[in-house]
């Protein structure tokens, strides 16, 4: 009597996973508002809300920042980076760092803590490796966006920095939820193509809404998902796209989607007044590296 091969049998045929259905489920979970953040991330969200309070004071903000060692360390590190420490005078206390950075930059750093905590929510070693690679990509994009905004597109640098920090927030949520969808993040390159064909936008919109991201930032990230880069670059969306293209570390989710560029930055140069984009980035290399190191702190 012939027996039917079991799922564990070597002759069993592995059924393909429905990536689109899984991504739709992840997006639905995010849209439902059932997003759970670690304590540190919740505190960072409180910092963002306090920054938006017209009665917010530096003393009150510094006190809240000091309540979390991760955020406090990040704030002092960025305040002492080349970009924000033109005088060369290092600071060692949170209040002085908050005063030097200003509320807008503090909002950026609070968002960075939220993102890093989502990285830590990955459930398996392989997923944590994915999340770490995504954070490295994010840090490079954010630092490049800040410099490109200031030197090239002339949009608000703090807004560009903030948008760079959160532009992959949906990807971090996907990785955090990956354990609930076996095979979704563990298949060969190309299997996650639906992520680049609408999945990133669907999940990202839901998480950005939960975080209360400003409309202008959400609009710019939408433009990034659309993928149309104007030349010469002018808008916040252009700033993000250019930073993404120029980042030496690409998103690991793009690799899983089959759209990877094998770890090399895209070679883009364009004439901008009396300089080229390449020369501007060469001049700003130390600033970019300083911001990346501060975000890693």
C-alpha positions in Angstrom: 0.0 0.0 0.0 1.5 3.3 -1.1 1.8 6.0 1.5 1.4 9.7 1.0 4.6 11.7 1.7 4.4 13.7 4.8 5.5 17.4 5.1 8.7 16.3 6.7 9.5 13.7 4.0 12.3 14.5 1.6 10.0 14.0 -1.3 7.3 16.4 0.0 6.7 19.5 -2.2 7.1 22.7 -0.3 4.2 24.9 -0.9 5.0 28.5 -1.9 4.0 31.2 0.5 1.6 33.9 -0.4 3.7 37.0 0.1 1.0 39.5 -0.9 -1.5 38.0 1.5 1.1 38.1 4.3 2.0 41.8 3.6 -1.7 42.7 3.5 -2.1 41.0 6.9 0.9 43.0 8.3 -0.5 46.2 7.0 -3.9 45.5 8.5 -2.3 44.8 11.9 -0.5 48.2 11.7 -3.7 50.0 10.6 -5.6 48.5 13.5 -3.3 50.5 15.8 -2.1 47.4 17.7 1.5 48.6 17.7 3.4 47.7 20.9 6.7 49.6 21.6 9.3 48.9 24.3 9.5 51.2 27.2 12.3 53.2 25.8 10.4 53.8 22.5 7.3 54.9 24.5 9.4 57.4 26.4 10.8 58.7 23.1 7.2 59.2 21.8 6.5 61.2 24.9 9.5 63.4 24.1 8.1 64.0 20.6 4.7 65.0 22.0 6.3 67.3 24.6 8.3 69.0 21.8 5.0 69.8 20.1 3.6 71.4 23.3 3.8 75.2 23.0 4.5 75.4 26.7 7.4 73.0 26.5 10.6 74.3 28.3 14.2 73.2 27.9 14.3 72.2 31.6 11.2 70.0 31.3 12.4 68.4 28.1 15.9 67.8 29.5 14.3 66.1 32.6 12.3 63.8 30.4 15.3 63.0 28.1 17.4 62.2 31.2 14.9 59.5 32.2 16.2 57.3 29.4 19.9 56.6 29.2 19.7 55.6 25.5 18.0 58.8 24.4 20.2 60.9 26.7 23.4 59.4 25.2 22.2 60.0 21.7 21.3 63.6 22.4 24.7 64.4 23.9 26.5 62.5 21.1 24.8 64.4 18.3 25.2 67.7 20.1 29.0 67.1 20.1 29.1 66.0 16.4 30.8 68.2 13.8 27.5 69.4 12.4 26.2 70.8 15.7 29.5 71.6 17.5 31.0 74.3 15.3 32.9 75.8 18.2 34.6 72.6 19.2 33.4 72.9 22.8 32.2 69.4 23.9 29.2 69.2 26.1 28.7 66.6 28.9 25.2 67.4 30.2 21.8 66.8 28.7 20.3 70.2 29.3 23.2 72.0 27.5 22.9 69.4 24.7 19.1 70.0 24.3 19.7 73.8 24.3 22.3 73.5 21.5 20.3 71.1 19.4 16.9 72.8 19.6 13.5 71.1 19.7 13.4 70.1 16.0 16.6 68.1 16.2 15.4 66.6 19.5 12.3 65.3 17.7 14.6 63.7 15.1 16.6 61.9 17.8 13.5 60.7 19.6 12.3 59.2 16.4 15.7 57.5 16.0 15.3 55.9 19.4 11.9 54.6 18.3 13.3 53.1 15.2 16.2 51.5 17.0 13.9 49.9 19.5 11.8 48.5 16.7 15.1 47.0 15.4 15.4 45.2 18.8 11.9 43.7 18.5 13.1 41.3 15.8 12.5 37.8 17.0 15.2 35.6 15.5 19.0 36.1 15.0 18.5 36.3 11.3 15.8 38.9 11.6 17.9 40.9 14.0 20.7 40.8 11.4 18.2 42.2 8.8 17.1 44.9 11.2 20.7 45.9 12.0 21.5 46.2 8.3 18.3 48.2 7.8 19.4 50.6 10.6 22.8 51.1 9.0 21.1 52.0 5.7 18.7 54.3 7.6 21.6 56.1 9.4 23.4 56.7 6.1 20.3 58.0 4.4 19.4 60.3 7.3 22.9 61.8 7.5 23.1 62.3 3.7 19.6 63.8 3.6 20.6 66.4 6.2 23.6 67.5 4.2 21.9 67.3 0.8 19.0 69.5 2.2 21.4 72.1 3.5 23.8 72.2 0.6 21.7 71.1 -2.5 17.9 71.2 -2.3 17.7 73.9 0.4 14.8 72.3 2.2 14.8 72.3 6.0 17.8 70.2 7.1 16.1 69.1 10.4 13.0 67.9 8.5 15.2 66.0 6.0 17.1 64.4 8.9 13.8 63.4 10.5 12.4 62.1 7.2 15.5 60.0 6.7 15.3 58.5 10.1 11.7 57.3 9.7 11.6 56.6 5.9 12.0 52.8 6.6 9.8 52.6 9.6 7.4 50.2 7.8 10.4 48.0 7.1 11.3 47.8 10.8 7.7 46.9 11.7 7.7 44.2 9.0 10.9 42.7 10.5 9.5 42.9 14.0 6.4 41.0 12.9 8.3 38.6 10.7 8.2 35.8 13.2 4.5 35.6 12.9 4.8 34.9 9.1 7.1 31.9 8.6 9.1 32.1 5.4 8.3 35.7 4.6 11.8 37.0 5.4 13.6 33.8 4.9 13.1 33.1 1.2 15.5 33.7 -1.7 16.1 37.1 -3.2 13.2 38.2 -5.4 10.6 36.5 -3.2 9.7 39.8 -1.5 9.1 41.7 -4.7 5.5 42.7 -3.6 7.2 44.7 -0.8 8.6 47.1 -3.5 5.4 47.0 -5.5 3.1 48.5 -2.8 3.8 46.6 0.4 6.2 49.1 1.7 3.8 51.9 1.1 0.8 50.1 2.7 2.7 49.1 5.9 4.6 52.4 6.1 1.5 54.6 5.9 -0.1 52.8 8.7 2.9 53.0 11.0 3.6 56.6 10.1 0.0 57.5 11.0 0.4 55.8 14.4 3.5 57.8 15.1 1.8 61.0 14.1 4.4 61.9 11.4 3.9 65.4 10.0 2.0 65.6 6.7 4.9 67.1 4.8 7.2 64.3 5.8 4.6 61.6 4.9 4.1 63.3 1.5 7.9 63.2 0.9 8.1 59.6 1.8 5.2 58.9 -0.5 7.2 60.6 -3.2 10.2 58.3 -2.3 8.0 55.3 -2.7 6.9 56.6 -6.1 10.5 56.8 -7.1 10.6 59.8 -9.4 13.8 61.8 -8.8 13.8 65.3 -10.4 17.0 66.7 -11.8 18.2 69.0 -10.4 16.7 67.8 -7.1 14.6 70.4 -5.3 11.9 68.8 -3.0 12.1 66.9 0.3 11.1 63.8 -1.7 14.1 64.4 -4.1 16.3 64.8 -1.1 15.3 61.4 0.3 15.6 59.7 -3.1 19.0 61.1 -3.7 20.2 60.2 -0.2 18.8 56.6 -0.7 20.6 56.3 -4.1 23.9 57.6 -2.7 23.9 55.6 0.6 26.7 53.0 0.5 24.6 50.5 2.4 21.3 49.6 0.8 18.1 48.3 2.4 18.3 44.6 2.9 14.6 44.5 2.1 15.3 45.8 -1.4 17.7 42.9 -1.7 15.0 40.4 -0.7 12.7 42.1 -3.2 15.3 41.3 -6.0 16.1 45.0 -6.5 19.4 45.1 -4.7 22.5 46.9 -6.2 25.0 44.5 -4.6 26.1 46.9 -1.9 27.4 49.8 -4.0 26.0 53.3 -4.0 24.6 54.6 -7.3 27.0 57.0 -9.1 25.0 60.2 -9.5 26.6 63.5 -10.3 24.9 66.7 -11.5 26.0 70.3 -11.9 24.7 72.6 -9.2 25.5 76.3 -9.6 29.3 76.4 -9.5 29.8 73.0 -7.9 28.8 69.4 -8.6 27.0 67.0 -6.3 30.1 64.9 -6.0 32.3 67.8 -4.9 29.7 68.9 -2.3 29.5 65.4 -0.8 33.3 65.2 -0.8 33.4 68.4 1.2 30.7 67.2 3.5 32.2 63.7 4.1 33.3 64.5 7.7 29.9 65.9 8.6 28.1 62.8 7.2 30.5 60.4 9.1 30.1 62.4 12.3 26.3 62.2 12.1 26.3 58.5 11.3 28.7 57.8 14.3 26.4 59.9 16.6 23.4 58.0 15.5 25.2 54.7 16.3 26.0 55.9 19.8 
